[in-house]
Amino acid sequence: FCVFNSSPLSVQSIMKKFISNSKSLIFCSATLSINGDFSYFLKDSGLDRVLIDKNLQFKNFESPFYYNDQIKLFFYNSKEDVNSDAFVKKIYQLIMDIKKRVDKRMLILCTSFKQIEAFKYILNENKIENILYQNSSSSKERLLKEYIKNSKSILFGTNSFWEGIDLPDELLEVLIILKVPFSNPHNPIISAKIDIYNNEGLNPFYQYQIPQAILKLKQGIGRLIRSHNDSGVCILADTRLMNKQYGQIIMDSLPARGNITSENSLIVNKTETFLNI
């Protein structure tokens, strides 16, 4: 048999029908705005056209968390190309240096199964234990159960692990994010949306792809802090943040201030101090 799946490029008509039956609406989320700007949300939801004659009010509320106190954030400036084997080896060594001295649970957020396979190869080659890998047929619940069972677990995940998982307190204290989670421009839906932005004379990279990536990145970092008592270390390993024009835009949008470094020893020492090891 044959199965067809479809996805609307715009939910504008759905929103219009929904709004016409409501006297007032409140949209609330931790990821509606980027640096206080709601433009991306309005356009992506179709509300920019549906609510032309409506009274709109925008409010930003400070997070209840003290991110600069609760997160130790590093931007890892390793110089290697993020798509190279050298980059994988560099991050492998960073993981091993942290594991040797800190030995806490670690979550490594990847942007593809290919990345996970690259780390699986080098870790298996070196016979490193207590490592869990997500693949296309993995059960997220089973992986999380195994991860929680062992206090020295390292879990490599992608896609579904960027959001919707709750790992408070000692269940997650070290988070490594390999790359900024840009959507694949060859995905048919993403490609079609890029065409829409181009046809409207807009810059799809800066007005669509970067905002989308920022929101997902913030969701990924959000796995680290789940309560007022939580604390942890986050390492963003994407070297493009330091050498691309858009890097500063992304870094400025994050909830905590970060330290740029290429020194594994500095990261390990500061991680030990921050986690009181």
Order of alpha helices (4+ residues) and beta strands (2+ residues): alpha-alpha-alpha-alpha-beta-alpha-beta-alpha-beta-alpha-beta-beta-alpha-alpha-beta-alpha-alpha-beta-alpha
